[in-house]
Amino acid sequence: MRSFPYRPLILENPDIVIGTPSRLMQVLRSGFLSLKHLRCIVVDEADLIFTFGHEAEIRDLRTYLPQKIQAILMSATLDDTSKIIRRYLVKHANWVRVELPDEAFLPGDNQLTQYIISAEDEDKYAILIALFKLRIVRGKTLIFTNSVDRCYKLRLFLDEFGIRAALLNSELPVKSRSHIIDQFNRGLYDYLLATDESQADHNTPSSEVSNKSSKRIRHRDTEYGVSRGIDFQMVSNVINFDFPPTPILYVHRVGRTARADQMGTALSFVSKAEESRLVDVEALLNPSGAAVVKPGVANEKNVASSVFRPYQFRLSEVDGFKYRAADVMRHITRKVVREARLKEIKIELLNSERLKGYFQDHIPDLEALRHDKPLKHIAQPHLKDVPDYLVPQSLKALMPSSFQGRKTSARWKRRNLHTDDKSKTSSIDPKKRLHVKHKQARKRKSQNPLFSFRRKKSKVG
């Protein structure tokens, strides 16, 4: 039998053992762990246990459990799966269901502020880049999309504007994903793009899933789920770039912020096609039947009774960003997105497998490994800067002094530098300046072998 890495820890008879069902069964079958004196078993994310393919392990686990035991099933949402788990774990027992009130799915308005922005897909990119470049959104931010392709498309878009962001998806190796989350929690980068595509598939009706093209089905980790079960620390903002397909998925996404009595903000883009999803979320979070705040059509009465607030944002004020965003998006084609996906997967596989042993002995190099580097060469460096004319008048007074009067064009810099040089040399005598030019020209000519070759040859002859 292969050496079991956790054997020394198990032999210490710990009071608490944490693990996945498959790993727990591996330990039990090896004989290293006995559950004879077990008093309590806790199943977290109980509604996803079978989805992740652990039904056989849960069923076999019963043979190792004592007769008298307390079982606790935990999840933000419990469905019929929990009934099957209950039968597997404890056949004859009295079960008590403890639920928080519906309004407690998420923290209250005094801790979590939920905004909505009405925007179609072509406007989302311009608004998002304006929020970032004008520093309206600050702090550690999670940005969710509904597919891996959309995630990479957004990553490439942000790269063009000089905004560094890391990316999480189910195709990356587990070690790479863990390292990305660890660096994000330690504050190495503020923006993390994520997709919960696998969870969206689990929450989408099978008829809808079956209609998806088989070409889009890729090899990915079935246990991947970024909107729940991951300890993201000190997240200030959650942005739903794509509105989640189900209310439960919205709860899990937004629940990544405003944790442990910390303040948080959730900002969701809602297109006309997604307004029905917004109604479903409002019905879940606000079961009192209050009117839903529709983006752009809100009144004071509806705003007061709704969990959502319309984000006051006039698209006309960021027309300059809109033109820039449209120009960038024309270059981010499907081919570019596909190449970016393949490039990053290859890089992360290399970091995860070939260098695994090296990083174990060279911790500083592991610390220096970053996951937010641009995926492709940035051809338009001027997009990184925000000139004065792009800053709305209403924000100029609030912007840092470094933004005031900024002239960032490379052409402007060259022109002004040239002007400065001319002003400095204008005081020199014209005859002296001409003499210096001729002297420099003769020196360059003498050092050029194409000009001096004939003269040297004649001297030799």
N, C-alpha and C positions, 0 to 999 in steps of 0.2 A: 504493500500500500504506500502511496506517496506520502511524504512528510506533511503533517497537518500544521499549518503556520500558527493556528490559534490554540494549540494544545497546551502550552505553558499557562496561558490565561485561564483556560477551562479548568486545569488541574488546581487552580487556586480557589475553586468553589465560589465563584462570584455570586452576589445576591441578585444581580440583574444581568440578563443576557439579551442583547439586541441583535437582530439579524433578519434576513429575508427567509421566507419559508423553505426555499431550496437549500440554503446554506445551513439552516437550523436542522433540517432533516439529515444533511450530510454529517453533521456533528453527532446527532443521535444514533445514526446507523453505525458510526465508527466506534461507539461505546465510550467516548470521552466524556459525555455529559449524561447525567441521570436526572429525570424529572420526578423522582419519587416523592420529594418534599416540596414540589411546586405548589404555590398557593394562588397565583394569579397569572393570567395570560392576557396580553393586550394586543389587539389587531388594529393597527393604524391604517387609515385609508381603506377601510373594509370594503367599500364599494368597488375598489379597483383590483382587489386581490385576484379574482378570477380573470379579470381582463388581462392581467399580466401573466396568465398561464400557470397559476399556483393552485389550481383546484385539487390536483392529485396530492400535492404536499399537505394541504390542509386536511384532506381526508385521511391520509396516512398518519398524520400527527396525533390523531385521536388514540391510537394504540399505545402511545408513550405517555399519555396524560393520566394522572390519578383520578379516582372516581369523584372526589370532592374538590372542586376548583371554582374559582371566580373568573369569569371571562368578561372582558370589556371590549366592545367594538366601537371604534371611533372614526368619525368622518364628518365633513361638513354636509354631506348629503348621503343618506342611507336609502338603499332600494331593496328589491327582492333578494339580491345577492346576500344580504345580511342574514336572511332567514335560513338560507342553505348553510352558511357558515355556522350559525347557531346549532343546527342539527349535527354538524360534523364535530364540533367542539364539546358540547354538552347536550346529551339527548334529553334528559329529564331535569329541567331547571325552571325557575321562575325568572322571567326576563323583565327588566324595568327599562322603559325608554325615557331618556332624559333629553329634552330638546330646549334650545334657546328660542325665544320668541322670534318671529319672522323678521322683525326689524333689527334683530341682533346678528343677522348674517354678516354684516359689516359694521365697523365702528360708527358712532353717531356723527352728526354734522360738526360738532365741536372738535372732532379729532380728524375726520376724513372729509375732504371737500371733493365732490364729484362734478366735473364739468363735462359739457358736450359741445362739440363744434360741428355745425352743419357744413359738410364739404364733400364734393365729388372727388373721385380718385385723382384727377389731374391737379386739383387744388391742394390736396393733402400735403404733397411734397413741398410746395411753396410755403404753406403755413408752418409746417414743421421746421423748415430751415430758418424761417424768420424767428420763430420762438427760440431757437438755439443761438443764432448769430446775434440777435438783439438781447440775449441773456434774460429773456423773460422766464424761461424754464431753467432753474438752477438746482444743483444737488444731484445725487445719484438717481439715475432714471432707468427704469425698465420699459422697453418699447416692444409691444407684442404685435405680431402679424399672424395671418391665418394659414400661411404656407411657407415652406422653405425657400421657394423661388422668390416670393415677395420679400422675405427677410434679406436675402442676398442682394436683391435689387435695391432695397433701401440702404443697405450697407455701402454699396457702390456709389449711390447718390450722395451719402454723407461724406464718403472719402473725397469726392470731387470738391467739396466745400471745406476740406481740411478738418472735418470733425472726426476724431478717432473714436471708434466704437467696436466693442467685441461682439461676437455672435455665438449663440447657442442653438444647436439643432440636433436631432436624433442621429444624424449620420456621422457625427464626430465621435472619436473614441472616448470611452468613459473617463480615462485619465485626463484627457484634454478638457473635457467638460468640467471635471472637478477642479482642475487648475484654473480655468477661466472664472468659475464661481468664487474660488478662494481669492484670486486677485481682485475681483470686483468688490468683494466684501472688505478687502484691505484698502480699497480706495485707489488702486492703480489706474483705473479709468472710471469715468462717470456714467457712460452710456453703454447699456447692454441690450442688444437686439435678441429677441427670443421668439420662437414659434412653438405653440403647443399643438401642432398638427396631429400628432398621434392621439392626444386626448380629445381633440375635436372630432376625430374619426369615431372614437368610442362613444361620444355623446350625440353623434349624428345618426338618424335612422338608417337602418341597413339598406333601404331602398335608394337613399341618396348616395350612400357610399358605393353601391354596386354600379351606379351610373357613371362613376368617375373612370376615366381612361386608365387602362392597365399600364400604359406607358409611364404614368406618373407614380406608380407604386415602386418604391425603391427599398433597398435593404436598410432598415433602420432599427434602432433599439426599441423593442416593444414596451420596455419598462420606462422609457423616457417620458417625463412629464415635468415641464419647467414651471407651470403655473401653480403647482401644489407639491408639498412634500420636500421643498428645498428651502434651506434657511438663508434667504437673502437678508443681509443686515443693513440697517440704516438707509433704506430706500425712501427717498423723498417723493418721487413721482412715479406713477404708472401711466403710460400712454398706450391706449388701444388704437394703434394706427389703422388696424382693421377691427371693426366691431366684432366681438366674439359671437359665434353662431348660436350659443345657448346661454340662458341666464345663469346656470350653474358655473359655466366656464368664466363668465364675467365676474362672479363672486370670487372664484379662485384667483383670477388675475389681479383684481383690485386688492385682494387680501394680502398681496405681497408688500403693501405699504401700510402706514399707520398701525404698526404692530407695537405691542408692549408700551402703550400710552404715548407713543410718538405721533407727531403730526404727519399727515400725508395728503397728497393730491392725486386724483385720478382724472385724466383727460381723455375723452373718447371722441374719435372722429366718427360721424354718422352720415352716411349718404342716404339718398332718398330710398334706395333699395333696402337699406338696413334699418329703416325706421320701425318696421314691425318687430325687429329684435329688441329695439329700445323699449317698446311697449311691453314686451314679455319680461324684460328685466325690471321695469318699474312695477309690474304686477307682483313680482316675487319680493322685491324689497319694500314695496309700499302697498300691502294688501288692503288698505283702507278704502281703496277704490278712487283715490284722488286722480284728477286729470293729469295726463302726462305732459311734461314740458316738451313741446316740439321745438327743435332748433330754429331760431329766428322768428317764432310765432308765440313767444311766451308773454304772459301778463303777470302782474304782481301776485294775483291770487293763485295761479298755477305754480309759480316759482316757490311760494311760501309752503305749499302742500306737497311738493315733489322732492325726491331725494337728489334730483339733478338740477344743476344751475347752467343756464346758457352762457357760454364763454363769449364775452363781449369782444368781438374781433372783426374789424372791417377789412375785408379782403382788398378793397381799393387802396388801402394804405401800404400794401406790400406788393404793388404791381411790379416793382423792380425785381423783387425776389421771384415773382411768378414767371417773368420772362427768362430769368437765369435758370430757374428750375426746369422750365420747358426745354430750354436748349440742352441742358445736361441729360434729361430723360430721353431725348432723341438718340443719344449715343449708347444708352444702356439697353441693348437689345437682348433677346433670348439667348443668342449665341454668347454674348459677353457674360450674362448671368451663369450660363452653363460652364463656361471656362473658369469663372471665379469659384464656382462650387468645387470643381475638380481640383483646382490649384490649392484651395484651403484644405480639402480633405487629404491630399497628398502630404502637405506640410504637417498637418496635425498627426497623421499616421507616423511620419518620420519622427516627430517629437515624442510620440507616445511609445513607440516600440523600439526603434534602433537606439535611441538615446536614453532609454529608461535606466539602464545600468550606469551610464555616464553621469546622469543627473543625481543618482543616489550618492555619488562620491564628490559631486561638485554642486553643492547647494546654491552658491551665489549665481552660477550660470542658470539654474532653474528659476531663480528670482528674476533674472534679467529677461527670461523668455516671455515675450508679450504676444497677445492674441488680438490686438487692435491695430496691427499694421495695415496700411492700405493694400487692397487686393490687386490693384493695378496702378500703372504710372498715371499720375495726375497731369493731364496735358494743359490745364488752364489754371495756373497758380493764382491768378487774380481773384478766383472765386473764393479764396480763403478769407479775403478782406471784405469789410463793409464800408464802402464810401459814404460820405455825408448824405448824398441824395437818396440813399435807400432807407435811411432812418426816418420813420414817421415823425411829423412835427410834435405829436403828442408825447413822444418818447425821448426827444432830444434833451429835454431838461433832466430826465432821469438817467440818461446814459452816463457811463464813466467819462472822465475828462479825456481819456485816451481816445475816445471815439470822436470828440469834438474837433472839427476842422481837419480830419484825417484825410490825407491825400496818398492813397496806396497804390496808385497806378504806376507800373514800372516805367511807362513812357513819361509820366509826370516827373518821376525821380531823375531819369536820365536827362530830361530837358532842363530841369532846375540845376542839376549838377553841372551840366555843360555851361549854363548861364553863369554860374558861380565862377567857373574856371576862366571864362572870358573876362569877367569883371576883374579878376585878380591879375590877369596878364595885360589888361588894357593900359596899365600904367608903364609898361616896358617900352623902351625906344623901338620903333618899327624896324630900323636898320639893324639893331642888335638882335631882334627876334628873327629876322631873315637870315642873318649870319649863323645863328644857332641852328636853324633848320637845315641850311646847306651843309654845315659841319656834321650833323646827325645823318644826313643822306649819304655823304661820302663815307662815313664810318660803316653804315649798313652795306654799301656797295663793296667796300673792301673786304668785308667779312663773308660776302656771298661768293661761293666758289664758281658760280656760273659767270660772274663778271671778272674774276681774278684769274681764271684758268689760262686764258690766252696770254696774259702778261707774264705769268710764271713760265709758260712754255717757251716764250721767246727768250727769256733770260737764260733758260737752260741751254737753248741752242746757241 
